[in-house]
Amino acid sequence: MYDVIILGAGPAGLTAAIYTGRAWLKTLVLESAMIGGNAAIADNIDNYPGFPFGILGGELMENFRQQAERFGAEIRMEQVISVVNAPEGKKVVTTDNEYSTRAVIIATGARRRALTVEGESEYLGRGLSYCATCDGAFFRNSVVAVVGGGESALKEALYLADIADKVYIIHRREEFRASPISVDKIRNNSRIECKLNRIVTRIEGDSVMRAVILQDVATKEEETLKVEGLFVSIGLVADADFVEGLDITSDGYIFTDNDMRTSIKGIFAAGDIRDKRTRQIASAVGDGAQAGVAATEYLKE
Ligand SMILES: Cc1cc2nc3c(=O)[nH]c(=O)nc-3n(C[C@H](O)[C@H](O)[C@H](O)COP(=O)(O)OP(=O)(O)OC[C@H]3O[C@@H](n4cnc5c(N)ncnc54)[C@H](O)[C@@H]3O)c2cc1C
């Protein structure tokens, strides 16, 4: 029987583990893919406080891991399949085991929807990014493109227009699915050019990205767009459906209160999986700390 089981070893999950570990709670962290989560794949992290000259994502998250383990958290590489909220206690079922616990913290994050085109995985971190706030600063005075037509894609393009010389927006439709204010700002920004009714079919380059190949959705004609950076912003994917009975948004994010409590007593959520505005390492860390404290208080009750 564990006191707390934390799902996901990203910034939110590992921070929660530091807090529950320091409160002497028997803590297990379950991770399906990579310790450090999305933060570990970020090349250089420039906006996490405490590192004035930036830090590699992998290095930062290795520090998180060591700190969580120093306070007794046990980390296992197992994918969680379901969480059962039975009256006699909570059960966490993984691909390999079944665990009993008194409290659960869900910190499984959200992933950017992928384009699934040729060259995407090859140029990830070498021109291709899923986060303009994170990686935009590396493209000062460059030519970049944003794929997507929703609010966040337009916001990413506007953000990049203050950094790069030129920003293309590639969108598969004629109209954007964003607020009129954002659309207006895009249309009136001289650094932004829209490539509408086009999809990306592949990404090309050598050691770094050099171009994206676009296809006109009506004529099927192809064109080569020379860019140094491509930001994919076609939505996030959140999967919280492994917990039955949890209140979630229509796109899969978990509703919590300010103390990270979900709609089920003893189950907390932290980080990108939560319904919230900013999805960054600093905010995931804040959520993780709060979830750890709230779970500790819950277990004392
Ligand atoms: C390329 C890239 C660069 C970024 N750069 C920055 C940056 O510079 N600055 C910044 O502040 N933010 C950056 N971000 C955003 C930042 O990484 C996230 O906001 C942050 O990692 C969220 O932390 P989290 O713990 O909520 O989720 P995640 O980091 O996503 O961690 C969740 C973890 O849960 C695991 N998991 C998922 N499902 C299961 C399951 N069923 N069972 C077990 N484990 C599971 C996942 O494998 C993952 O390891 C970047 C993101 C990306 C993708």
The ligand as an SDF file (V2000), in Angstrom:
LIG
                    3D

 53 58  0  0  0  0  0  0  0  0999 V2000
    9.8130   20.5750  -27.4860 C   0  0  0  0  0  0  0  0  0  0  0  0
    9.2900   21.2480  -26.2540 C   0  0  0  0  0  0  0  0  0  0  0  0
    9.9980   22.3050  -25.7230 C   0  0  0  0  0  0  0  0  0  0  0  0
    9.5220   22.9430  -24.5860 C   0  0  0  0  0  0  0  0  0  0  0  0
   10.2620   23.9640  -24.0670 N   0  0  0  0  0  0  0  0  0  0  0  0
    9.8400   24.5880  -22.9430 C   0  0  0  0  0  0  0  0  0  0  0  0
   10.6010   25.6510  -22.3830 C   0  0  0  0  0  0  0  0  0  0  0  0
   11.6510   26.0400  -22.9040 O   0  0  0  0  0  0  0  0  0  0  0  0
   10.1220   26.2320  -21.2550 N   0  0  0  0  0  0  0  0  0  0  0  0
    8.9620   25.8430  -20.6460 C   0  0  0  0  0  0  0  0  0  0  0  0
    8.6100   26.3840  -19.5890 O   0  0  0  0  0  0  0  0  0  0  0  0
    8.2060   24.8580  -21.1780 N   0  0  0  0  0  0  0  0  0  0  0  0
    8.6110   24.2140  -22.3000 C   0  0  0  0  0  0  0  0  0  0  0  0
    7.8500   23.2280  -22.8510 N   0  0  0  0  0  0  0  0  0  0  0  0
    6.5860   22.8690  -22.1950 C   0  0  0  0  0  0  0  0  0  0  0  0
    6.8740   21.9770  -20.9650 C   0  0  0  0  0  0  0  0  0  0  0  0
    7.7270   20.9250  -21.3430 O   0  0  0  0  0  0  0  0  0  0  0  0
    5.6010   21.4400  -20.3620 C   0  0  0  0  0  0  0  0  0  0  0  0
    4.7310   22.5010  -20.0480 O   0  0  0  0  0  0  0  0  0  0  0  0
    5.9010   20.6240  -19.0960 C   0  0  0  0  0  0  0  0  0  0  0  0
    6.7880   19.5700  -19.3790 O   0  0  0  0  0  0  0  0  0  0  0  0
    4.6200   20.0690  -18.4850 C   0  0  0  0  0  0  0  0  0  0  0  0
    4.9600   19.2590  -17.4230 O   0  0  0  0  0  0  0  0  0  0  0  0
    3.9980   18.0710  -16.9410 P   0  0  0  0  0  0  0  0  0  0  0  0
    4.7230   17.3810  -15.8440 O   0  0  0  0  0  0  0  0  0  0  0  0
    2.6440   18.5830  -16.6960 O   0  0  0  0  0  0  0  0  0  0  0  0
    3.8350   17.1130  -18.2090 O   0  0  0  0  0  0  0  0  0  0  0  0
    4.9020   16.3500  -19.0860 P   0  0  0  0  0  0  0  0  0  0  0  0
    6.2040   17.0180  -19.0890 O   0  0  0  0  0  0  0  0  0  0  0  0
    4.2150   16.1380  -20.3760 O   0  0  0  0  0  0  0  0  0  0  0  0
    5.0880   14.9690  -18.3360 O   0  0  0  0  0  0  0  0  0  0  0  0
    4.0750   14.0210  -18.2870 C   0  0  0  0  0  0  0  0  0  0  0  0
    4.6880   12.6470  -18.1770 C   0  0  0  0  0  0  0  0  0  0  0  0
    3.6530   11.6910  -17.9690 O   0  0  0  0  0  0  0  0  0  0  0  0
    3.9590   10.5260  -18.7060 C   0  0  0  0  0  0  0  0  0  0  0  0
    2.7280    9.7620  -18.9450 N   0  0  0  0  0  0  0  0  0  0  0  0
    1.7210   10.0900  -19.7960 C   0  0  0  0  0  0  0  0  0  0  0  0
    0.7610    9.1590  -19.7630 N   0  0  0  0  0  0  0  0  0  0  0  0
    1.1790    8.2140  -18.8670 C   0  0  0  0  0  0  0  0  0  0  0  0
    0.6090    6.9970  -18.3950 C   0  0  0  0  0  0  0  0  0  0  0  0
   -0.5670    6.5480  -18.8150 N   0  0  0  0  0  0  0  0  0  0  0  0
    1.3110    6.2720  -17.4780 N   0  0  0  0  0  0  0  0  0  0  0  0
    2.5110    6.7160  -17.0080 C   0  0  0  0  0  0  0  0  0  0  0  0
    3.0920    7.8670  -17.4400 N   0  0  0  0  0  0  0  0  0  0  0  0
    2.4300    8.6120  -18.3490 C   0  0  0  0  0  0  0  0  0  0  0  0
    4.5930   11.0530  -19.9660 C   0  0  0  0  0  0  0  0  0  0  0  0
    5.3830   10.0500  -20.5850 O   0  0  0  0  0  0  0  0  0  0  0  0
    5.4220   12.2150  -19.4330 C   0  0  0  0  0  0  0  0  0  0  0  0
    6.7370   11.8130  -19.1230 O   0  0  0  0  0  0  0  0  0  0  0  0
    8.3040   22.5430  -23.9760 C   0  0  0  0  0  0  0  0  0  0  0  0
    7.5780   21.4870  -24.5340 C   0  0  0  0  0  0  0  0  0  0  0  0
    8.0630   20.8400  -25.6450 C   0  0  0  0  0  0  0  0  0  0  0  0
    7.2860   19.6880  -26.2230 C   0  0  0  0  0  0  0  0  0  0  0  0
  1  2  1  0
  2  3  1  0
  2 52  2  0
  3  4  2  0
  4  5  1  0
  4 50  1  0
  5  6  2  0
  6  7  1  0
  6 13  1  0
  7  8  2  0
  7  9  1  0
  9 10  1  0
 10 11  2  0
 10 12  1  0
 12 13  2  0
 13 14  1  0
 14 15  1  0
 14 50  1  0
 15 16  1  0
 16 17  1  0
 16 18  1  0
 18 19  1  0
 18 20  1  0
 20 21  1  0
 20 22  1  0
 22 23  1  0
 23 24  1  0
 24 25  2  0
 24 26  1  0
 24 27  1  0
 27 28  1  0
 28 29  2  0
 28 30  1  0
 28 31  1  0
 31 32  1  0
 32 33  1  0
 33 34  1  0
 33 48  1  0
 34 35  1  0
 35 36  1  0
 35 46  1  0
 36 37  1  0
 36 45  1  0
 37 38  2  0
 38 39  1  0
 39 40  1  0
 39 45  2  0
 40 41  1  0
 40 42  2  0
 42 43  1  0
 43 44  2  0
 44 45  1  0
 46 47  1  0
 46 48  1  0
 48 49  1  0
 50 51  2  0
 51 52  1  0
 52 53  1  0
M  END
$$$$
